[in-house]
Amino acid sequence: METLSFLSENGVDVTYVSESLHANPVMSAIGEDRGLAHTARLSLSRYITEEEIDYTIEIFTKAAELLRSISSTYAYTNAVA
C-alpha cells in the first residue's frame, strides 16, 4: 500500500510532497545511509488539539512500520549479527 494513501485513508492530510527524493542533508551529515535519511515535515497550528497530535503520531508510527516491513535497506541495516 502506498504510504500517502495509507495516511490519507487514516485521516492524515498530506498537502505537499516533494517531487524529488533527496536525502535530508542533516540526516546525511550525521552519517545516516542515504536510503534511510528521508524525513517527513509536519505543520501545526494553534488550532490543532493534543488528541489530533497523538493520533497523527500513532498513524505515522504505523506508516513507518509499514515502510520498514517492505524495505530491504531497513532490514539489511537492522539485521541481528
C-alpha positions as a Markdown table, in Angstrom:
| # | Residue | x | y | z |
|---|---|---|---|---|
| 1 | Met | 0.0 | 0.0 | 0.0 |
| 2 | Glu | 1.3 | 3.4 | -0.9 |
| 3 | Thr | 2.3 | 5.4 | 2.2 |
| 4 | Leu | 0.4 | 8.6 | 1.2 |
| 5 | Ser | -2.7 | 6.6 | 0.6 |
| 6 | Phe | -2.3 | 5.0 | 4.0 |
| 7 | Leu | -2.0 | 8.4 | 5.7 |
| 8 | Ser | -5.0 | 9.8 | 3.7 |
| 9 | Glu | -7.2 | 6.8 | 4.4 |
| 10 | Asn | -6.5 | 7.3 | 8.1 |
| 11 | Gly | -7.4 | 10.9 | 8.2 |
| 12 | Val | -3.9 | 12.5 | 8.0 |
| 13 | Asp | -4.0 | 15.1 | 5.2 |
| 14 | Val | -0.8 | 15.4 | 3.1 |
| 15 | Thr | -0.8 | 18.7 | 1.3 |
| 16 | Tyr | 2.7 | 18.9 | -0.1 |
| 17 | Val | 5.0 | 16.2 | -1.3 |
| 18 | Ser | 8.4 | 16.9 | -2.8 |
| 19 | Glu | 8.8 | 15.5 | -6.4 |
| 20 | Ser | 12.3 | 14.6 | -5.7 |
| 21 | Leu | 13.6 | 12.0 | -3.2 |
| 22 | His | 16.7 | 13.8 | -2.0 |
| 23 | Ala | 18.0 | 12.7 | 1.4 |
| 24 | Asn | 17.7 | 15.1 | 4.2 |
| 25 | Pro | 21.1 | 16.9 | 4.5 |
| 26 | Val | 21.1 | 16.9 | 8.3 |
| 27 | Met | 20.5 | 13.2 | 8.4 |
| 28 | Ser | 23.2 | 12.6 | 5.8 |
| 29 | Ala | 25.6 | 14.8 | 7.7 |
| 30 | Ile | 25.3 | 12.7 | 10.9 |
| 31 | Gly | 26.1 | 9.6 | 8.9 |
| 32 | Glu | 22.7 | 8.1 | 8.1 |
| 33 | Asp | 22.6 | 5.9 | 5.0 |
| 34 | Arg | 21.1 | 7.8 | 2.0 |
| 35 | Gly | 18.3 | 5.2 | 1.9 |
| 36 | Leu | 17.3 | 5.9 | 5.5 |
| 37 | Ala | 17.9 | 9.7 | 5.5 |
| 38 | His | 14.5 | 10.7 | 4.3 |
| 39 | Thr | 12.2 | 12.7 | 6.6 |
| 40 | Ala | 8.7 | 13.9 | 6.8 |
| 41 | Arg | 7.8 | 17.5 | 7.8 |
| 42 | Leu | 4.6 | 18.3 | 9.6 |
| 43 | Ser | 2.9 | 21.7 | 10.1 |
| 44 | Leu | 1.0 | 22.6 | 13.2 |
| 45 | Ser | -1.3 | 25.4 | 14.1 |
| 46 | Arg | -2.6 | 26.8 | 17.3 |
| 47 | Tyr | -6.0 | 25.1 | 16.5 |
| 48 | Ile | -4.6 | 21.5 | 16.5 |
| 49 | Thr | -5.6 | 19.6 | 19.6 |
| 50 | Glu | -3.4 | 17.4 | 21.7 |
| 51 | Glu | -5.6 | 14.4 | 20.7 |
| 52 | Glu | -5.0 | 15.2 | 17.0 |
| 53 | Ile | -1.3 | 15.3 | 17.5 |
| 54 | Asp | -1.4 | 12.0 | 19.4 |
| 55 | Tyr | -3.5 | 10.4 | 16.6 |
| 56 | Thr | -1.1 | 11.7 | 13.9 |
| 57 | Ile | 1.9 | 10.2 | 15.8 |
| 58 | Glu | 0.0 | 6.9 | 16.0 |
| 59 | Ile | -0.7 | 6.9 | 12.3 |
| 60 | Phe | 2.9 | 8.0 | 11.4 |
| 61 | Thr | 4.2 | 5.2 | 13.6 |
| 62 | Lys | 2.1 | 2.7 | 11.7 |
| 63 | Ala | 3.2 | 4.1 | 8.4 |
| 64 | Ala | 6.8 | 3.8 | 9.4 |
| 65 | Glu | 6.3 | 0.2 | 10.5 |
| 66 | Leu | 4.6 | -0.5 | 7.1 |
| 67 | Leu | 7.6 | 1.0 | 5.2 |
| 68 | Arg | 10.1 | -0.9 | 7.4 |
| 69 | Ser | 8.3 | -4.1 | 6.7 |
| 70 | Ile | 8.8 | -3.7 | 2.9 |
| 71 | Ser | 12.2 | -2.0 | 3.0 |
| 72 | Ser | 15.2 | -4.2 | 2.1 |
| 73 | Thr | 17.5 | -1.4 | 3.2 |
| 74 | Tyr | 16.0 | -1.2 | 6.6 |
| 75 | Ala | 16.0 | -5.0 | 7.0 |
| 76 | Tyr | 19.7 | -5.1 | 6.0 |
| 77 | Thr | 20.9 | -2.3 | 8.3 |
| 78 | Asn | 18.9 | -3.6 | 11.3 |
| 79 | Ala | 19.7 | -7.3 | 10.9 |
| 80 | Val | 21.0 | -9.0 | 14.1 |
| 81 | Ala | 24.6 | -10.1 | 13.5 |
